[in-house]
Amino acid sequence: MTSQTAAEAETHRAISAVWKIEQPRLIAGLTRVVRDISTAEELAQDALVIALKTWPQSGVPNNPGAWLMQAAKRRAIDMFRHRKMAAEKLVDVGHGIETDTPDHIEQLHEALDDDVGDDLLRLIFTSCHPVLPPESRVALTLRLLGGLTTEEIARAFLVAEPTIGQRIVRAKRTIAEAGVPFEVPRGAERAERLASVLGVVYLIFNEGYSATAGSDWMRPQLCDEALRLGRVLARLTPEESEVHALVALMEIQASRTQARTDAQGEPVLLLDQDRSRWDQLLIRRGLAALAEAERLGGAEGPYAIQAAIAACHARAHKGQDTDWPRIAALYGRLAEVTPSPVIELNRAVAVAMAEGPGPALALIDAIKDEPALKSYHFLPVVRGDLLEKLGRRAEAKAEFEKAAGLTHNEREQAFLRARAELLAD
């Protein structure tokens, strides 16, 4: 490979990394300018194409996100002119571009029309408008805010990929036809949409915590973005216990990030992690947020129960100190609040640690034919682990091989195949 080719390849890798980080902010900022999600996506893609043509020659700019926004807004002017849109629209957008340089482009985002100065948060509330069915709200927001592909969202939902694609297309069309305002609602309307918003934020966090596809075990920027949005929501709705509970859950889970992979980037299971690498600041923040949720009377909310489970792990200085009976009991309460085969699967893991693999395997076998778990790779992972502990090595090997075939994450595939190979003899 020539030095020029190598430099271009490096630039393209940099563009890819920048795009993953900046795409959601770019779409959110553009939606505020053009007031149409589909148009904002189109403009963002145009900016990416321009960067792919320009940056290999000029180099990656010091502020790539601002550069992309500037390029997209210039494309917006061209689009407005081409469509002969209203003169005042052209003047508004054109004035912002002519008077701002890329280094100061963020100033364009400070013209607030509500009490939250955050385009991403506005876009989440817009995407979670009641005009959309709940599943479409979540799918659309994950696509726009999390930057996830349709395939990744489908795996997160355990739903067929074409179904998710149709939901996203219909959702954008519905929002445009209904003229949904790009804003954070107030009062009763905000409360109505809050549950959907929390669900979206947590799904974004989960995709960052355990990537469904690709070569990376985690996507820390998604976790960071979800945490940031969660903290903003907590400041926005200080009396909502489940908001604090969700923040607590994410803070505690994020505290383990540095210990979840080894020096080669390979996954490290929870009980094998070096707990000295857990972020104690995040743990303290998480426990404080959980205490606030409980003070507000939300101890029995679904996020509060999950945060309490995470807190059990955080308080154990060693894996063997974990209070597994309490965790199993908490999962039992969670199953009552939000019944789900995935929750039952997690409860079985806790039961295995508290009572042994036999009772846990019985729980697993009772749910293993659930349609929602058909493509969920964690099911054969857990079943394989239990079978291995029971000495049923051939069956365990088959389960790990099955799990490796179901996951699209390359690190996880390699990890599971290695476990299967250890049981080959």
N, C-alpha and C positions, 0 to 999 in steps of 0.2 A: 504494500500500500504506500503510495507517494505521500510526502508530507502535506501537500495540498488536500489530497483526499482524506487523510487522517484528520486534518483540521476541520474539514467540512463535516465529517462524521461526528466529531466532538461538538461542533456547533449544533448539529441536529439533535444530539442527545440533550444539550442544554436547552434547546427550544422545547423539546418534549417535557423536560422537567419543569420549565417555566409554565408551560401550558397547563399542566396538571394542577399547579398551584393557583394560577391566575384566572383560569377559565370561569369558575363560579363568580368571582368578583367582577370580572369583565362583563358577563351576561347580566349580573345584577345592576351594575352601573349603567349599562346601555339600556336596560329595560326602563330605568328611571328617566332616561333621556328620550327614548322613542316611544315609550308606553305600549310596547308590544313585545311579548316574549319571543315569538318566532322570528321577528325582525332582529331582535337583539342577538339571538343565536346565529343568525345568518351573518350579521356584521362581525361578530366575534370570530367566526370561521374565516371571513374575508381577511381579518387582521392577521390570523395565523398564516394564511397563504402568503401574505405580503412579507411576514417575518421570515418564512422559509426561503423566500427569494432574496431578501435583503441582508439578513444577518450573516450568512456564510461569507459575504464580501466585506461588510462593514463591522462585523463582530457583534456580540450580544451587548446591548446598551446597559448602562449602569442601572437604569430603572426600567427593566423590561415590561413590567406590568403597566406602567404609565405610557410606555411606547406603544404597546398594543392598544390601550384605550385611545390614544391619540389617533392611531391608524384607523381604528374602527369608527371614530367620530368623523374623520374625513370621508370615509366610505358612506357614512350616514348622510352627509351633505350631498354627495353625488347621487345617492338614492332618492333623497327628497327632491332634488332638482329634476331627476329623471321622471319621477312620478308626478311632477308639477304639484307638489303638496303646497299647503297654505304658506304664504310668504312669511308670516310671523313665526312659523315653525322653523323655517330655514334661517331666519335671522337669529332666533334664540340659540340654536345649536351652533351656527356659524360663528357667532360672537364669542362663545366659550372657547372654540378652537383657535380663533385668531388671537385671543388675548392671553392664552395660557400656554406655557411651554411644558414639555413632558415632565420636567422636574417638579412642576407645581400643579400637575393635572389633578392631584387628589383634592385640591381646593374646590374643584367643580362638584365634589361629592358632599360639600358642607351646606348646601342650600336645603335645609331640612323642612319638612312640612308636617312632622309629628315629633313625638318625644323620644324617638330612638334614632340616633344618627348612624344608621347602618343599612346599607343597600341590601346586603345579604339577608338581614332579618326581614326587611320589607318583602323581599322576594319569597321567603318562606311563608309569611302570612298570606301573601297573594296566592301562592300555590296551594295553600290549605283553605281556600275559600269554600264555604258551604255549597256553592253551585256545583262543585265536583263531588263525586262519591269518595269515601275515605281512602279506598285503595289507589285511586287516581291521584289524590292529593300527595300521598307519600311517594308514589312512583315519580311524579313530575318533579317534586322537590329534590329527590335524590339525583335525578338526572341533571337538574340545573345547578343545584347547590353543592352536591357532592361530586359532580363531574363523573358519575359512574356510567358505565355503558349499560345498554339494555340487558345484556347477558348478566352482568353483575347484579343488577336489581332483581332480575328474575330468580337468581340463585338465593338472594337474600330473602325473597318472598316465598321461595319454593313453588314458583309458578312458571308456566311455560313462557319462553322468551317472546313469541309472537303476541301473547296476551299482554305482556308489559308494554311492548311497542305500541299496540293499539291504544292502551290506556293513556300513554303519553301524548300521542297524536290527538286523541279526542280531548284530552284535558287542555292542551294549548288552544285548540279551536274553540272550546267552550268558554274559556277565559276571555278570549278575544271577542267572541260574539256577545258575551254578557257585559262587556265593558267593565270588568272588575278593576277597581282602582289600585294603583301600585302604592300601598301604604300599610302601616301597622294600625289595625283597628283599635278602637277604644271601647271601654265599658263591656256590656254584655256580649257584644260580638267578638271581642278579644277572648273572653272566657270560653266561648263556644269552640273557637278554633285552637285553643291551647293544647288540648289532648293530641290532636293531629300533629301540631308543631313539635311537641315533645317526642312523639313517635318517630318523626322524621329525623330529629337531631340524634336520637339514639341509634337509629339505623345507619346514619352517616358515621357515627363513632364506631359502630361494630365493623363496618367495612374497613375502616382504618386499623382497627385492632386485630382483625383476622381477615386479610385480603382474600376475596373469593377466587381470584385468578391472578396470573402473572408470575413473575419470578421473585417477588418480595413477600415475605411472611406478613409484614405489616406495612401500612401506609400512614406514618406518623402525622403527616400534614392534615389528613382527614380527622384524626383524633383531636389534633390541636384546634381545628376549625369547629368541630362539634363542641369541644369544651368552651371555646370562646363564645359561641352562640348560646350555650347553656348558661354561662355566667351573665351574659347580657340579659337573658330572660329572667334570671333570678333577681337582677337589679330592677327589671321592669315590673315584675309581679312578686314583690317580697312576701306577700301573704299566701302564696300558693305553695302548699307543702310538697306537692309532687314535683314542682320545678326544682326545689332544693334537693329533693331525693334523687332526681335524675343527675343533677350536678354531683352529688355525693358518689353515686355509682360510677360515673365517668372518671372522677378524680381518683378514686381508689383503684379502679382498673388500670388507668393510665400510669399509676405509680409503678407498675410492674414492667413497663415497656423495655427498659434497659436490660432486664434479666430474662426476657422472653426469647432471646436468641443468643447463640454463642459467638465466638470470634469470627467464625466462618459464615454467620448469618443463618445457621440451622436452628430450628425450633427447639426450645427447652420447655419441658412440661412443668406445670405449676409446682408440683412437689419436688422437682429437681432444681428449681431456681435458686440462685444465690440471693437470699433475701436482704443481704447487706446492700445490694444494688437497687432495691426498691426505693423510690423517691419518698422520703419521709415527709417532705413538705406537702406533697400531693395527698399523702395519707391523712395528715393533720387537717388539711382543707376539706377532704372528703368526710372525715368523721365529724367535723364541725357542721358541715352542710346537712349531714344525716341527723345530728342533734337538733338542728333548726327545723327540719321536716317533722321530727317527732314532737317538738315543742308546739308546732302548729296543729298537732292532732292527726298527722298523716302517717302514722306508723304502719297502718294496714294497707296503704296504697301499693300498687304493684312495683313501682320504682323504689319505694322505701324498703320493701321486703328484699328486693334484689340488692339494694345497697347494704342492708343488714347482713346478707350472705357474704358480700365482698368484705365487709368489716370484720367478719369472723376470720377470714384469711389474713387480713391486714394486721390483726392483733396477735396472730401466732408468730412468734419469733422463729420457730422451726416448723417444718411440715408436720411432724408428729405431734405438735402441740395444738393442731387445728381441732376445733370443737365440731366434729362431724355430726354427732347426734343433733346438735342445734341447727346445723345447716340443713340436715334432712328434714327436720321439723319445719324450718322456714320454707323449704321447697313445697312441703305439704300445704302450708298456708297459701303460698303463691298459686298452687294448682287450684285451690278453691276460689281465689280471686279472679284469676285469668286461666281457665282450663286450657291446656295445650299439650299435645304429645311431646313437643320439645321440652317443656317444663318437666314432664314425667321422665323424660330421658335424663335430664340433669338431676332429678331427684334420685334416680337409680344410681347415679355415680356417687352421690352422698351416702346412700344406703350401703353401697359396696364398701365404703370406707368405714362406716359406723357398725355394720353388722356382718359384712363379708360378701364375697362374690355370689354365693348361692341365692340369697334373697333378692339381690340386685338383678341377677339374670332372669329370675322369674318376672320381675317388673318389666324388663326389656322385652321379653318374649310376648308379653301381653300387649305391647304396642308396636311391635316390629312390622306388622302388616298395615299400619296406618298409612293411607294414601299420601298424607303430607310429609311423611318421612321416607318415601320411596327413593328420592334422589339426595337425601340428606346424608352426607358422608360420615357425620359424627356418630350415626347409629351403628354402622359396622365397626367403627373405631372402638366405641364403648363395649360392644358385644365381644369383639376380638380380645380386648383387654381382660374382660371377665373370664372368657374361655381359657385364656392363657393362665390366669391365676388358678383356675380349676384343673389345670393339667391337660386340657383338651387342645393340644398344640396344633394338630392338623386343621381343626375347625377354626382356631384362632387365626392361623395363617391365611385361610381363605377369606376371613372377614377383613383382614388388613389389606389384602389384595383388592377386594371389592371396594374398600374405602378409597384406596389410591386411584382406582378407576373412576370414582365419582367426583373427586375434587379436581379443580382446575388450577389450583395453586401449585406451582412447580416445587417449591420448598417442601410443601406438605406431601406431595406425591413421593418425593425422594425419601422423606422421613418414614412414611408408611410402608413403602417397599422395603426399606432397610429393616423395619420391624418384622415384616413377613419373612425376609431372608433368614433372620435369626431363628425362626421356627421351622426352617426347611428340613432339618435333620430330625 
